[in-house]
Amino acid sequence: MHDYTIIGGGIVGLSVAYNLLNNNPNLKVQVIEKEKEVASHQTGHNSGVIHSGIYYKPGSYKAKFAKAGSESMRAFCQEHDVDVDICGKVIVATDESELTNLENLYERGRTNGLDVELLDEKQLKEIEPHVNGIKAIRVPTAGIVSYKHVSEKLAELLRVSGGAIHLSEEVTSIVECNQSVTVRTNNKTYHSHYLINCAGLQSDRIAKMAGYHLDMKIVPFRGEYYKLKPEKRYLVNNLIYPVPNPEFPFLGVHFTRMIDGEVDAGPNAVLSFKREGYNKTDFNAKDLSEVLTYGGFWRIARKYMKTGIGEMVRSYNKDEFVKSLQRLIPEVQKEDLVKAPSGVRAQALTVEGKMVDDFHLVNGKRSLHVCNAPSPAATASLEIGKEIAKQVLIPKTS
């Protein structure tokens, strides 16, 4: 009998396990992951940005955890020899129509306790010479890292501390009783005093399996990227972002220097026809049917119809994708870009058709379900893990 079973071997699940054992070394903790290695989905397809917390509503989990998480992520990487670069980023207004939103974002950053700086065009050009912009915010605490490498280090530390990670184990049923939880997989049966669901793209299904019917559903959005050819990487020094649409929870196409030196450009955001569908041709009838029969999806689709059509056009028309990139860097040409791996974001939608904008935790009798952990979940993962470990800590004999 284990004390805790954690479903999901991404960075959030591993962080929860790490924090439980780090503070309570006598606990018996196990992680169940359906893939053959950790960080196989959202974590392993992440852009690698360490976010500062500038975008998020003051007082929200996102704002709180992103700022603290960026600091703890940097400290963790430095302590455990994981490559990290706090290179800073710029958020760029390309014309006067974006200045009001830029100013509002600057004030939000200050409210969230960040050391942000407004730049005029000359100052911006000194940082990013090839950018088209009339004003910008510089965010010095943003950085880059490989979250897959962070996850592998967390897994290593977890095992050293006596924790167990069971790979290639897909959960098939959950029975939650007053004193224990039984989890059955395709191979084995596991018993524990408490269950923590960190299953990301499958989190709502795991919650339902445990007997909790949510007023939300995970809808997968694929983010498609290009990358600059090596001879064109000089166009981007670090991280270049547009001023985001405050009504839309995606940050728009941007340029990201990765920790390995590559430069990603994107993403767009299109509905994925499979929860773990990283290619345009990936399709799962059950996954798509769940989306298309969900009223919440159609309510939000109607609201963002124009934006969604634009995202789909960019998905199939490279020329249109390039045009969106040229708003930030006019020198970028179609031939400068090659396809890069895509990611899939698990976005929770309510039945009313609203995107759940913050981390969402659901408490069960002997369980806790992380049913929405959107960006900046990777940045904030160590802080999320710390908070969840604090919430679920129970006497061993209970």
Residue pairs with C-beta under 8 A, 6 or more apart in sequence:
1 28
1 180
1 191
1 192
1 193
2 28
2 29
2 30
2 164
2 190
2 191
2 192
2 193
3 27
3 28
3 29
3 192
3 193
3 194
3 394
3 396
4 17
4 20
4 27
4 28
4 29
4 30
4 192
4 193
4 194
4 195
4 196
4 392
5 30
5 31
5 32
5 181
5 183
5 190
5 192
5 194
5 195
5 196
6 13
6 16
6 17
6 29
6 30
6 31
6 32
6 195
6 196
6 198
7 13
7 31
7 32
7 171
7 183
7 195
7 196
7 197
7 198
7 199
7 206
8 31
8 32
8 33
8 197
8 198
8 199
8 200
8 202
8 203
9 31
9 32
9 33
9 35
9 37
9 38
9 39
9 40
9 151
9 155
9 165
9 167
10 38
10 39
10 40
10 41
10 42
10 43
10 44
10 151
10 198
10 200
11 39
11 43
11 147
11 150
11 151
11 154
11 377
11 378
11 381
12 43
12 198
12 200
12 370
12 373
12 377
12 381
12 384
12 385
13 31
13 33
13 196
13 198
13 199
14 31
14 38
14 39
14 151
14 154
14 155
14 158
14 381
14 385
15 154
15 381
15 382
15 384
15 385
15 386
16 196
16 198
16 384
16 385
16 388
16 389
17 29
17 31
17 154
17 158
17 163
17 385
18 154
18 157
18 158
18 161
18 163
18 382
18 385
19 382
19 385
19 386
19 388
19 389
20 27
20 29
20 389
20 392
20 393
21 27
21 29
21 158
21 161
21 162
21 163
22 161
23 389
24 393
25 161
25 162
26 396
27 396
28 162
28 192
29 158
29 162
29 163
29 164
30 163
30 164
30 165
30 166
30 190
30 192
31 158
31 163
31 164
31 165
31 166
32 166
32 169
32 171
32 183
32 185
32 190
33 40
33 165
33 166
33 167
33 168
33 169
34 168
34 169
34 170
34 171
34 185
35 41
35 167
35 168
36 167
36 168
37 167
38 151
38 152
38 155
38 165
38 167
39 147
39 148
39 151
39 152
41 200
41 201
41 276
41 344
42 200
42 201
42 343
42 344
42 345
42 346
42 377
42 378
43 147
43 148
43 151
43 378
44 147
44 148
44 151
45 278
45 341
45 342
45 343
45 344
46 147
46 148
46 343
46 378
47 225
47 256
47 258
47 264
47 343
48 144
48 145
48 146
48 147
48 256
48 258
48 259
49 89
49 142
49 143
49 144
49 239
49 256
49 379
50 70
50 73
50 74
50 84
50 86
50 141
50 142
50 143
50 144
50 145
50 379
51 66
51 70
51 142
51 375
51 376
51 379
52 66
52 67
52 70
52 89
52 109
52 114
52 116
52 139
52 141
52 142
53 62
53 63
53 64
53 65
53 66
53 67
53 70
53 109
53 112
53 114
53 376
54 91
54 105
54 108
54 109
54 112
54 114
54 116
54 137
54 139
55 62
55 105
55 108
55 244
55 251
56 62
56 63
56 66
56 108
56 112
56 376
57 63
57 108
57 357
57 358
58 108
58 111
58 112
60 357
60 358
61 358
61 359
62 357
62 358
62 359
62 376
62 380
63 112
64 383
65 359
65 376
65 379
65 380
65 383
65 384
65 387
66 376
66 379
66 380
67 112
67 113
67 114
68 380
68 383
69 376
69 379
69 380
69 381
69 382
69 383
69 384
70 141
70 142
70 143
70 379
71 141
72 382
72 383
72 386
73 84
73 145
73 150
73 379
73 381
73 382
74 84
74 86
74 143
76 82
76 150
76 153
76 382
77 83
77 84
77 145
77 150
78 84
80 153
80 157
82 145
82 146
82 149
82 150
82 153
83 145
83 146
83 149
83 259
84 143
84 144
84 145
84 259
85 143
85 144
85 145
85 259
86 140
86 141
86 142
86 143
87 142
87 143
87 144
87 237
87 238
87 239
87 257
88 127
88 138
88 139
88 140
88 141
88 142
88 143
88 238
88 239
89 138
89 139
89 142
89 238
89 239
89 240
89 241
90 119
90 124
90 127
90 128
90 131
90 133
90 136
90 137
90 138
90 139
90 238
90 239
90 240
90 241
91 102
91 105
91 136
91 137
91 139
91 241
91 242
91 243
92 124
92 128
92 131
92 132
92 133
92 135
92 136
92 240
92 241
92 242
92 243
92 328
93 99
93 101
93 102
93 133
93 134
93 135
93 136
93 243
94 132
94 133
94 134
94 242
94 243
94 327
94 328
95 134
96 134
98 242
98 243
99 134
99 135
101 243
101 244
101 246
102 135
102 136
102 137
102 243
104 246
105 137
105 243
105 244
106 116
106 118
106 137
109 116
109 137
109 139
110 116
114 139
114 141
115 140
115 141
116 137
116 138
116 139
116 140
117 137
117 138
117 140
118 135
118 136
118 137
118 138
119 127
119 135
119 136
119 137
119 138
120 135
121 133
121 134
121 135
123 136
123 138
124 131
124 133
124 135
124 136
125 131
127 138
127 237
127 238
128 236
128 237
128 238
128 240
129 237
130 235
130 236
130 329
130 331
131 240
131 328
131 329
132 326
132 327
132 328
132 329
132 330
133 328
142 239
144 238
144 239
144 256
144 257
144 258
144 259
145 259
146 258
146 259
146 260
147 378
147 381
150 381
155 165
158 165
159 165
166 185
166 188
166 190
168 187
169 185
169 186
169 187
169 188
170 185
170 186
171 183
171 184
171 185
171 199
171 206
171 209
172 184
172 185
172 186
173 183
173 184
173 209
174 181
174 182
174 183
174 184
174 195
174 206
174 209
174 210
174 211
175 181
175 182
176 195
176 210
176 211
176 364
176 365
176 366
176 367
177 366
178 365
178 366
179 193
179 366
179 398
180 191
180 192
180 193
180 366
181 191
181 192
181 193
181 194
181 195
181 210
181 366
181 367
182 189
182 190
182 191
183 189
183 190
183 191
183 192
183 195
184 190
193 366
193 394
193 396
193 398
194 366
194 367
194 368
194 392
194 394
195 210
195 364
195 366
195 367
195 368
196 367
196 368
196 369
196 370
196 388
196 392
197 203
197 206
197 207
197 210
197 367
197 368
197 369
197 370
197 371
198 370
198 373
199 205
199 206
200 346
200 373
201 218
201 220
201 275
201 276
201 344
201 346
202 218
202 275
203 218
203 346
203 369
203 370
203 371
203 372
203 373
204 214
204 216
204 217
204 218
204 348
204 371
205 218
206 369
207 214
207 362
207 369
207 371
208 214
210 364
210 367
210 369
211 364
212 362
212 364
212 369
214 362
214 371
215 350
215 351
216 296
216 348
216 349
216 350
216 351
216 356
216 360
216 371
216 372
217 290
217 291
217 294
217 296
217 297
217 348
217 349
218 275
218 346
218 347
218 348
218 349
218 371
219 271
219 291
219 294
219 296
219 297
219 347
219 348
219 349
220 271
220 272
220 274
220 275
220 276
220 277
220 287
220 291
220 344
220 345
220 346
220 347
221 250
221 269
221 270
221 271
221 272
221 344
221 345
221 347
222 269
222 270
222 271
222 272
222 277
222 278
222 342
222 343
222 344
222 345
223 266
223 267
223 268
223 269
223 342
223 343
223 344
223 345
224 266
224 267
224 268
224 270
224 315
224 342
225 264
225 265
225 266
225 267
225 339
225 340
225 341
225 342
225 343
226 264
226 265
226 266
226 318
226 321
226 325
226 337
226 338
226 339
226 340
227 262
227 263
227 264
227 265
227 337
227 338
227 339
227 340
228 235
228 236
228 255
228 262
228 263
228 265
228 332
228 336
228 337
229 336
229 337
229 338
232 263
232 332
232 336
233 257
233 261
233 262
233 263
235 255
235 263
235 329
235 331
235 332
235 336
236 255
236 257
236 263
236 329
237 257
238 257
239 254
239 255
239 256
239 257
240 254
240 255
240 328
240 329
241 251
241 252
241 254
242 251
242 252
242 253
242 254
242 327
242 328
243 252
244 250
244 251
244 252
245 252
245 307
248 304
248 307
249 347
249 355
249 357
249 374
250 269
253 265
253 266
253 267
253 268
253 321
253 324
253 325
253 328
254 265
254 266
254 328
255 263
255 264
255 265
255 325
255 328
255 329
256 263
256 264
256 265
257 263
258 264
262 340
264 340
265 325
265 332
265 337
265 340
266 321
266 340
267 342
267 343
268 311
268 314
268 315
268 321
268 324
269 311
269 345
270 308
270 311
270 312
270 315
271 291
271 308
272 282
272 287
272 344
273 282
273 283
273 284
273 287
273 288
274 282
274 283
274 284
274 287
274 288
275 284
275 287
275 344
275 346
276 282
276 344
277 283
277 284
277 287
277 344
278 341
278 342
278 343
278 344
279 342
280 315
291 297
294 349
294 351
295 351
295 353
296 349
296 350
296 351
296 352
296 353
296 354
297 349
297 353
298 353
299 352
299 353
300 349
300 353
300 354
300 355
301 308
302 353
303 353
313 320
314 320
314 321
314 324
315 321
318 334
318 337
319 334
321 337
322 332
322 333
322 334
322 337
325 332
325 337
326 332
345 374
345 375
346 372
346 373
346 374
347 355
347 356
347 372
347 374
348 355
348 356
348 360
348 371
348 372
348 374
349 355
349 356
350 356
356 372
356 374
357 374
358 372
359 370
359 372
359 373
359 374
359 377
359 384
360 370
360 371
360 372
361 368
361 369
361 370
361 371
361 388
361 391
362 368
362 369
362 371
363 369
368 388
368 391
368 392
370 384
370 388
373 384
377 384
